């Protein structure tokens, strides 16, 4: 179970999902988000990254992250973000041009994971990665269930809605099982394309 203690952090609404333990490249185009980024980059603070829903509200499950690199362009910001931990957004408020979110950290629920589930997820992720990005060559996939599940969610070509669904699954076992199903479907399509 997650801790009941609440925390406050600048909240950034984005068009993609940031996952714990994964370094992501994030593009921002809103002025409100840039003020939070500017403060975080100066003060070395973490930020709360939430997928923006169609009604412009944050999804309730988000990820805290630390800025690794920030590049300001004419009409956008390019961020390198290291995801830290899942968080449940309780509320948010406007502060100046930015948002401040109140949240609780969400721990990964402990659950035993069958070795065959890990092996299949690992094998499918390896095959899919080789088919989607052959120029990358052999990649070292994470060996722990939670990190492997987040790596798959971040690197398999999925839309943001599906990625958010994966982030919201409370256990690595449940996330890996869902990802295996998604990867099988993707690989079936890619194999059909390659054989045509």
Rosetta blueprint (number, residue, H / E / L):
1 X L
2 X L
3 X L
4 X L
5 X L
6 X L
7 X E
8 X E
9 X E
10 X E
11 X E
12 X E
13 X E
14 X E
15 X L
16 X L
17 X L
18 X L
19 X L
20 X L
21 X L
22 X L
23 X E
24 X E
25 X E
26 X E
27 X E
28 X E
29 X L
30 X L
31 X H
32 X H
33 X H
34 X H
35 X H
36 X H
37 X H
38 X H
39 X H
40 X H
41 X H
42 X H
43 X H
44 X L
45 X L
46 X E
47 X E
48 X E
49 X E
50 X E
51 X E
52 X E
53 X L
54 X L
55 X L
56 X L
57 X L
58 X E
59 X L
60 X L
61 X E
62 X E
63 X E
64 X E
65 X E
66 X E
67 X E
68 X E
69 X E
70 X E
71 X E
72 X E
73 X L
74 X L
75 X L
76 X L
77 X E
78 X E
79 X E
80 X E
81 X E
82 X E
83 X E
84 X E
85 X E
86 X E
87 X E
88 X E
89 X E
90 X E
91 X E
92 X E
93 X E
94 X E
95 X E
96 X L
97 X L
98 X E
99 X E
100 X E
101 X E
102 X E
103 X E
104 X E
105 X E
106 X L
107 X L
108 X L
109 X E
110 X L
111 X L
112 X L
113 X L
114 X L
115 X H
116 X H
117 X H
118 X H
119 X H
120 X H
121 X H
122 X H
123 X H
124 X H
125 X H
126 X H
127 X H
128 X H
129 X H
130 X H
131 X H
132 X H
133 X L
134 X H
135 X H
136 X H
137 X L
138 X L
139 X L
140 X L
141 X L
142 X L
143 X L
144 X L
145 X H
146 X H
147 X H
148 X H
149 X H
150 X H
151 X H
152 X H
153 X H
154 X H
155 X H
156 X L
157 X L
158 X L
159 X L
160 X H
161 X H
162 X H
163 X H
164 X H
165 X H
166 X H
167 X H
168 X H
169 X L
170 X L
171 X E
172 X H
173 X H
174 X H
175 X H
176 X H
177 X H
178 X H
179 X H
180 X H
181 X H
182 X H
183 X H
184 X H
185 X H
186 X H
187 X H
188 X H
189 X H
190 X H
191 X H
192 X H
193 X H
194 X H
195 X H
196 X L
